Amino acid sequence: MYVEEDLVFYNLKLDNQNQLFDFMANQLEKKGYVTEDFRDAIKKREQEFPTGLKLNNMNVAIVHTEAVYSNTEKLVVIKPEQSITFHNIEDLKPIEVDLIFGLILNNNEGHLEVLKKISQILQEKEVIESIKQIDSQTALTNFMQKHFN
């Protein structure tokens, strides 16, 4: 799993999930990291299987779709300017998400491993506090590369 500097976005102005997924798909398509069907697949998957997670002091979403739509293995990280509404993976209720991870995996077995790694890292209170203190694109990139590369 690799975090590239140009796949980490800080203070991104997005109003909703649809804008988020379109932005993500645009970035990934122009690099050739996903297929042209990725955009629709990620939206459909989120509707069927919500990815919002309620954590201690921060809500995140770990969005992904089937490996057939990915050409590589990357991690997209987006810290939006304002929270975006997702549905909680556990009870399907709306939650406001402050950090989005986009898993771009071309291997189905890799999903569980990466989800486990992200979940473990985000269980640590000091990690969440560190993320909340981040105040720049560079700091967010450095933090994510340190934990995921």
Biotite code that builds the C-alpha atoms (Angstrom):
import biotite.structure as struc

atoms = struc.array([
    struc.Atom([0.000, 0.000, 0.000], chain_id="A", res_id=1, res_name="MET", atom_name="CA", element="C"),
    struc.Atom([1.547, 3.229, -1.060], chain_id="A", res_id=2, res_name="TYR", atom_name="CA", element="C"),
    struc.Atom([0.614, 6.765, -0.192], chain_id="A", res_id=3, res_name="VAL", atom_name="CA", element="C"),
    struc.Atom([1.696, 9.150, -2.939], chain_id="A", res_id=4, res_name="GLU", atom_name="CA", element="C"),
    struc.Atom([1.988, 12.846, -2.203], chain_id="A", res_id=5, res_name="GLU", atom_name="CA", element="C"),
    struc.Atom([-0.419, 13.749, -4.987], chain_id="A", res_id=6, res_name="ASP", atom_name="CA", element="C"),
    struc.Atom([-3.082, 11.362, -3.624], chain_id="A", res_id=7, res_name="LEU", atom_name="CA", element="C"),
    struc.Atom([-3.282, 13.096, -0.244], chain_id="A", res_id=8, res_name="VAL", atom_name="CA", element="C"),
    struc.Atom([-5.683, 16.032, -0.073], chain_id="A", res_id=9, res_name="PHE", atom_name="CA", element="C"),
    struc.Atom([-6.022, 18.472, 2.809], chain_id="A", res_id=10, res_name="TYR", atom_name="CA", element="C"),
    struc.Atom([-8.837, 20.972, 3.376], chain_id="A", res_id=11, res_name="ASN", atom_name="CA", element="C"),
    struc.Atom([-10.571, 19.921, 0.191], chain_id="A", res_id=12, res_name="LEU", atom_name="CA", element="C"),
    struc.Atom([-13.845, 21.753, -0.440], chain_id="A", res_id=13, res_name="LYS", atom_name="CA", element="C"),
    struc.Atom([-16.456, 19.065, -1.024], chain_id="A", res_id=14, res_name="LEU", atom_name="CA", element="C"),
    struc.Atom([-20.147, 19.305, -0.225], chain_id="A", res_id=15, res_name="ASP", atom_name="CA", element="C"),
    struc.Atom([-21.197, 15.670, -0.360], chain_id="A", res_id=16, res_name="ASN", atom_name="CA", element="C"),
    struc.Atom([-20.282, 12.073, -1.146], chain_id="A", res_id=17, res_name="GLN", atom_name="CA", element="C"),
    struc.Atom([-21.046, 12.462, -4.832], chain_id="A", res_id=18, res_name="ASN", atom_name="CA", element="C"),
    struc.Atom([-18.533, 15.311, -5.189], chain_id="A", res_id=19, res_name="GLN", atom_name="CA", element="C"),
    struc.Atom([-16.005, 13.302, -3.168], chain_id="A", res_id=20, res_name="LEU", atom_name="CA", element="C"),
    struc.Atom([-16.324, 10.214, -5.370], chain_id="A", res_id=21, res_name="PHE", atom_name="CA", element="C"),
    struc.Atom([-16.179, 12.264, -8.570], chain_id="A", res_id=22, res_name="ASP", atom_name="CA", element="C"),
    struc.Atom([-13.068, 14.069, -7.340], chain_id="A", res_id=23, res_name="PHE", atom_name="CA", element="C"),
    struc.Atom([-11.415, 10.791, -6.348], chain_id="A", res_id=24, res_name="MET", atom_name="CA", element="C"),
    struc.Atom([-12.292, 9.128, -9.659], chain_id="A", res_id=25, res_name="ALA", atom_name="CA", element="C"),
    struc.Atom([-10.968, 12.118, -11.651], chain_id="A", res_id=26, res_name="ASN", atom_name="CA", element="C"),
    struc.Atom([-7.626, 12.031, -9.820], chain_id="A", res_id=27, res_name="GLN", atom_name="CA", element="C"),
    struc.Atom([-7.247, 8.266, -10.193], chain_id="A", res_id=28, res_name="LEU", atom_name="CA", element="C"),
    struc.Atom([-8.452, 8.042, -13.794], chain_id="A", res_id=29, res_name="GLU", atom_name="CA", element="C"),
    struc.Atom([-5.968, 10.619, -15.059], chain_id="A", res_id=30, res_name="LYS", atom_name="CA", element="C"),
    struc.Atom([-3.139, 8.561, -13.531], chain_id="A", res_id=31, res_name="LYS", atom_name="CA", element="C"),
    struc.Atom([-4.505, 5.332, -15.007], chain_id="A", res_id=32, res_name="GLY", atom_name="CA", element="C"),
    struc.Atom([-4.869, 3.812, -11.527], chain_id="A", res_id=33, res_name="TYR", atom_name="CA", element="C"),
    struc.Atom([-8.518, 2.789, -12.017], chain_id="A", res_id=34, res_name="VAL", atom_name="CA", element="C"),
    struc.Atom([-10.784, 1.692, -14.842], chain_id="A", res_id=35, res_name="THR", atom_name="CA", element="C"),
    struc.Atom([-13.421, 3.960, -16.358], chain_id="A", res_id=36, res_name="GLU", atom_name="CA", element="C"),
    struc.Atom([-16.086, 1.975, -14.467], chain_id="A", res_id=37, res_name="ASP", atom_name="CA", element="C"),
    struc.Atom([-14.527, 2.818, -11.092], chain_id="A", res_id=38, res_name="PHE", atom_name="CA", element="C"),
    struc.Atom([-16.593, 5.988, -10.573], chain_id="A", res_id=39, res_name="ARG", atom_name="CA", element="C"),
    struc.Atom([-19.949, 4.211, -10.830], chain_id="A", res_id=40, res_name="ASP", atom_name="CA", element="C"),
    struc.Atom([-18.703, 1.157, -8.945], chain_id="A", res_id=41, res_name="ALA", atom_name="CA", element="C"),
    struc.Atom([-17.504, 3.144, -5.920], chain_id="A", res_id=42, res_name="ILE", atom_name="CA", element="C"),
    struc.Atom([-20.812, 5.037, -5.712], chain_id="A", res_id=43, res_name="LYS", atom_name="CA", element="C"),
    struc.Atom([-22.872, 1.862, -6.045], chain_id="A", res_id=44, res_name="LYS", atom_name="CA", element="C"),
    struc.Atom([-20.810, 0.008, -3.468], chain_id="A", res_id=45, res_name="ARG", atom_name="CA", element="C"),
    struc.Atom([-21.156, 2.825, -0.936], chain_id="A", res_id=46, res_name="GLU", atom_name="CA", element="C"),
    struc.Atom([-24.943, 2.776, -1.349], chain_id="A", res_id=47, res_name="GLN", atom_name="CA", element="C"),
    struc.Atom([-25.102, -0.978, -0.827], chain_id="A", res_id=48, res_name="GLU", atom_name="CA", element="C"),
    struc.Atom([-22.384, -1.309, 1.823], chain_id="A", res_id=49, res_name="PHE", atom_name="CA", element="C"),
    struc.Atom([-21.759, 1.945, 3.737], chain_id="A", res_id=50, res_name="PRO", atom_name="CA", element="C"),
    struc.Atom([-18.207, 2.554, 4.947], chain_id="A", res_id=51, res_name="THR", atom_name="CA", element="C"),
    struc.Atom([-18.549, 5.187, 7.678], chain_id="A", res_id=52, res_name="GLY", atom_name="CA", element="C"),
    struc.Atom([-16.854, 4.271, 10.961], chain_id="A", res_id=53, res_name="LEU", atom_name="CA", element="C"),
    struc.Atom([-17.427, 5.924, 14.301], chain_id="A", res_id=54, res_name="LYS", atom_name="CA", element="C"),
    struc.Atom([-14.143, 6.071, 16.207], chain_id="A", res_id=55, res_name="LEU", atom_name="CA", element="C"),
    struc.Atom([-13.061, 7.720, 19.423], chain_id="A", res_id=56, res_name="ASN", atom_name="CA", element="C"),
    struc.Atom([-13.166, 11.470, 18.730], chain_id="A", res_id=57, res_name="ASN", atom_name="CA", element="C"),
    struc.Atom([-13.241, 11.122, 14.933], chain_id="A", res_id=58, res_name="MET", atom_name="CA", element="C"),
    struc.Atom([-15.359, 9.522, 12.250], chain_id="A", res_id=59, res_name="ASN", atom_name="CA", element="C"),
    struc.Atom([-13.742, 8.095, 9.131], chain_id="A", res_id=60, res_name="VAL", atom_name="CA", element="C"),
    struc.Atom([-14.835, 6.364, 5.949], chain_id="A", res_id=61, res_name="ALA", atom_name="CA", element="C"),
    struc.Atom([-12.806, 3.661, 4.249], chain_id="A", res_id=62, res_name="ILE", atom_name="CA", element="C"),
    struc.Atom([-14.223, 3.616, 0.733], chain_id="A", res_id=63, res_name="VAL", atom_name="CA", element="C"),
    struc.Atom([-13.378, 0.867, -1.716], chain_id="A", res_id=64, res_name="HIS", atom_name="CA", element="C"),
    struc.Atom([-14.763, -1.306, -4.459], chain_id="A", res_id=65, res_name="THR", atom_name="CA", element="C"),
    struc.Atom([-13.906, -4.599, -6.108], chain_id="A", res_id=66, res_name="GLU", atom_name="CA", element="C"),
    struc.Atom([-10.365, -5.185, -7.319], chain_id="A", res_id=67, res_name="ALA", atom_name="CA", element="C"),
    struc.Atom([-11.495, -5.479, -10.940], chain_id="A", res_id=68, res_name="VAL", atom_name="CA", element="C"),
    struc.Atom([-11.818, -1.651, -11.052], chain_id="A", res_id=69, res_name="TYR", atom_name="CA", element="C"),
    struc.Atom([-8.242, -1.011, -9.855], chain_id="A", res_id=70, res_name="SER", atom_name="CA", element="C"),
    struc.Atom([-5.018, -1.164, -11.846], chain_id="A", res_id=71, res_name="ASN", atom_name="CA", element="C"),
    struc.Atom([-2.643, -0.710, -8.909], chain_id="A", res_id=72, res_name="THR", atom_name="CA", element="C"),
    struc.Atom([-2.395, -0.559, -5.113], chain_id="A", res_id=73, res_name="GLU", atom_name="CA", element="C"),
    struc.Atom([-2.662, 2.932, -3.652], chain_id="A", res_id=74, res_name="LYS", atom_name="CA", element="C"),
    struc.Atom([-4.194, 4.721, -0.727], chain_id="A", res_id=75, res_name="LEU", atom_name="CA", element="C"),
    struc.Atom([-6.031, 7.999, -1.282], chain_id="A", res_id=76, res_name="VAL", atom_name="CA", element="C"),
    struc.Atom([-6.371, 10.181, 1.817], chain_id="A", res_id=77, res_name="VAL", atom_name="CA", element="C"),
    struc.Atom([-8.790, 13.097, 1.946], chain_id="A", res_id=78, res_name="ILE", atom_name="CA", element="C"),
    struc.Atom([-9.294, 15.442, 4.871], chain_id="A", res_id=79, res_name="LYS", atom_name="CA", element="C"),
    struc.Atom([-12.185, 17.626, 3.696], chain_id="A", res_id=80, res_name="PRO", atom_name="CA", element="C"),
    struc.Atom([-12.641, 21.234, 4.720], chain_id="A", res_id=81, res_name="GLU", atom_name="CA", element="C"),
    struc.Atom([-15.983, 20.276, 6.285], chain_id="A", res_id=82, res_name="GLN", atom_name="CA", element="C"),
    struc.Atom([-17.380, 16.933, 7.379], chain_id="A", res_id=83, res_name="SER", atom_name="CA", element="C"),
    struc.Atom([-19.149, 14.804, 4.783], chain_id="A", res_id=84, res_name="ILE", atom_name="CA", element="C"),
    struc.Atom([-22.178, 12.687, 5.619], chain_id="A", res_id=85, res_name="THR", atom_name="CA", element="C"),
    struc.Atom([-21.731, 8.927, 5.279], chain_id="A", res_id=86, res_name="PHE", atom_name="CA", element="C"),
    struc.Atom([-23.720, 6.058, 6.719], chain_id="A", res_id=87, res_name="HIS", atom_name="CA", element="C"),
    struc.Atom([-22.302, 4.084, 9.612], chain_id="A", res_id=88, res_name="ASN", atom_name="CA", element="C"),
    struc.Atom([-21.159, 0.596, 8.622], chain_id="A", res_id=89, res_name="ILE", atom_name="CA", element="C"),
    struc.Atom([-22.625, -0.787, 11.873], chain_id="A", res_id=90, res_name="GLU", atom_name="CA", element="C"),
    struc.Atom([-26.102, 0.721, 12.226], chain_id="A", res_id=91, res_name="ASP", atom_name="CA", element="C"),
    struc.Atom([-26.531, 2.476, 8.830], chain_id="A", res_id=92, res_name="LEU", atom_name="CA", element="C"),
    struc.Atom([-27.318, 5.785, 10.544], chain_id="A", res_id=93, res_name="LYS", atom_name="CA", element="C"),
    struc.Atom([-25.853, 8.989, 9.071], chain_id="A", res_id=94, res_name="PRO", atom_name="CA", element="C"),
    struc.Atom([-22.571, 10.171, 10.577], chain_id="A", res_id=95, res_name="ILE", atom_name="CA", element="C"),
    struc.Atom([-20.337, 13.137, 9.803], chain_id="A", res_id=96, res_name="GLU", atom_name="CA", element="C"),
    struc.Atom([-16.945, 11.955, 8.532], chain_id="A", res_id=97, res_name="VAL", atom_name="CA", element="C"),
    struc.Atom([-13.741, 14.006, 8.920], chain_id="A", res_id=98, res_name="ASP", atom_name="CA", element="C"),
    struc.Atom([-11.252, 11.732, 7.157], chain_id="A", res_id=99, res_name="LEU", atom_name="CA", element="C"),
    struc.Atom([-11.674, 9.533, 4.092], chain_id="A", res_id=100, res_name="ILE", atom_name="CA", element="C"),
    struc.Atom([-9.421, 6.694, 3.017], chain_id="A", res_id=101, res_name="PHE", atom_name="CA", element="C"),
    struc.Atom([-9.846, 5.433, -0.530], chain_id="A", res_id=102, res_name="GLY", atom_name="CA", element="C"),
    struc.Atom([-8.490, 1.931, -1.033], chain_id="A", res_id=103, res_name="LEU", atom_name="CA", element="C"),
    struc.Atom([-7.311, 1.252, -4.555], chain_id="A", res_id=104, res_name="ILE", atom_name="CA", element="C"),
    struc.Atom([-6.473, -2.444, -4.570], chain_id="A", res_id=105, res_name="LEU", atom_name="CA", element="C"),
    struc.Atom([-6.139, -4.753, -7.539], chain_id="A", res_id=106, res_name="ASN", atom_name="CA", element="C"),
    struc.Atom([-6.115, -7.879, -5.390], chain_id="A", res_id=107, res_name="ASN", atom_name="CA", element="C"),
    struc.Atom([-9.223, -8.997, -3.495], chain_id="A", res_id=108, res_name="ASN", atom_name="CA", element="C"),
    struc.Atom([-7.237, -10.597, -0.682], chain_id="A", res_id=109, res_name="GLU", atom_name="CA", element="C"),
    struc.Atom([-5.506, -7.292, -0.027], chain_id="A", res_id=110, res_name="GLY", atom_name="CA", element="C"),
    struc.Atom([-8.689, -5.525, 1.084], chain_id="A", res_id=111, res_name="HIS", atom_name="CA", element="C"),
    struc.Atom([-8.964, -7.294, 4.412], chain_id="A", res_id=112, res_name="LEU", atom_name="CA", element="C"),
    struc.Atom([-5.293, -6.837, 5.208], chain_id="A", res_id=113, res_name="GLU", atom_name="CA", element="C"),
    struc.Atom([-5.355, -3.105, 4.482], chain_id="A", res_id=114, res_name="VAL", atom_name="CA", element="C"),
    struc.Atom([-8.651, -2.606, 6.325], chain_id="A", res_id=115, res_name="LEU", atom_name="CA", element="C"),
    struc.Atom([-7.139, -4.362, 9.327], chain_id="A", res_id=116, res_name="LYS", atom_name="CA", element="C"),
    struc.Atom([-4.022, -2.178, 9.230], chain_id="A", res_id=117, res_name="LYS", atom_name="CA", element="C"),
    struc.Atom([-6.031, 1.054, 8.965], chain_id="A", res_id=118, res_name="ILE", atom_name="CA", element="C"),
    struc.Atom([-8.353, -0.062, 11.757], chain_id="A", res_id=119, res_name="SER", atom_name="CA", element="C"),
    struc.Atom([-5.435, -0.934, 14.042], chain_id="A", res_id=120, res_name="GLN", atom_name="CA", element="C"),
    struc.Atom([-3.739, 2.409, 13.456], chain_id="A", res_id=121, res_name="ILE", atom_name="CA", element="C"),
    struc.Atom([-6.962, 4.338, 14.007], chain_id="A", res_id=122, res_name="LEU", atom_name="CA", element="C"),
    struc.Atom([-7.681, 2.561, 17.304], chain_id="A", res_id=123, res_name="GLN", atom_name="CA", element="C"),
    struc.Atom([-4.744, 4.388, 18.872], chain_id="A", res_id=124, res_name="GLU", atom_name="CA", element="C"),
    struc.Atom([-5.947, 7.521, 20.632], chain_id="A", res_id=125, res_name="LYS", atom_name="CA", element="C"),
    struc.Atom([-2.694, 9.383, 20.016], chain_id="A", res_id=126, res_name="GLU", atom_name="CA", element="C"),
    struc.Atom([-2.942, 8.685, 16.268], chain_id="A", res_id=127, res_name="VAL", atom_name="CA", element="C"),
    struc.Atom([-6.430, 10.226, 16.140], chain_id="A", res_id=128, res_name="ILE", atom_name="CA", element="C"),
    struc.Atom([-5.245, 13.233, 18.146], chain_id="A", res_id=129, res_name="GLU", atom_name="CA", element="C"),
    struc.Atom([-2.256, 13.651, 15.817], chain_id="A", res_id=130, res_name="SER", atom_name="CA", element="C"),
    struc.Atom([-4.506, 13.555, 12.763], chain_id="A", res_id=131, res_name="ILE", atom_name="CA", element="C"),
    struc.Atom([-6.815, 16.152, 14.299], chain_id="A", res_id=132, res_name="LYS", atom_name="CA", element="C"),
    struc.Atom([-3.824, 18.468, 14.879], chain_id="A", res_id=133, res_name="GLN", atom_name="CA", element="C"),
    struc.Atom([-2.604, 18.282, 11.280], chain_id="A", res_id=134, res_name="ILE", atom_name="CA", element="C"),
    struc.Atom([-2.798, 21.690, 9.656], chain_id="A", res_id=135, res_name="ASP", atom_name="CA", element="C"),
    struc.Atom([-1.284, 21.317, 6.198], chain_id="A", res_id=136, res_name="SER", atom_name="CA", element="C"),
    struc.Atom([-1.076, 19.129, 3.114], chain_id="A", res_id=137, res_name="GLN", atom_name="CA", element="C"),
    struc.Atom([2.582, 18.368, 3.811], chain_id="A", res_id=138, res_name="THR", atom_name="CA", element="C"),
    struc.Atom([1.941, 17.331, 7.412], chain_id="A", res_id=139, res_name="ALA", atom_name="CA", element="C"),
    struc.Atom([-0.932, 15.050, 6.361], chain_id="A", res_id=140, res_name="LEU", atom_name="CA", element="C"),
    struc.Atom([1.176, 13.485, 3.607], chain_id="A", res_id=141, res_name="THR", atom_name="CA", element="C"),
    struc.Atom([4.144, 12.906, 5.923], chain_id="A", res_id=142, res_name="ASN", atom_name="CA", element="C"),
    struc.Atom([1.925, 11.402, 8.612], chain_id="A", res_id=143, res_name="PHE", atom_name="CA", element="C"),
    struc.Atom([0.203, 8.997, 6.199], chain_id="A", res_id=144, res_name="MET", atom_name="CA", element="C"),
    struc.Atom([3.440, 7.974, 4.493], chain_id="A", res_id=145, res_name="GLN", atom_name="CA", element="C"),
    struc.Atom([5.001, 7.253, 7.872], chain_id="A", res_id=146, res_name="LYS", atom_name="CA", element="C"),
    struc.Atom([2.130, 4.971, 8.844], chain_id="A", res_id=147, res_name="HIS", atom_name="CA", element="C"),
    struc.Atom([1.318, 3.304, 5.519], chain_id="A", res_id=148, res_name="PHE", atom_name="CA", element="C"),
    struc.Atom([4.424, 3.203, 3.279], chain_id="A", res_id=149, res_name="ASN", atom_name="CA", element="C"),
])
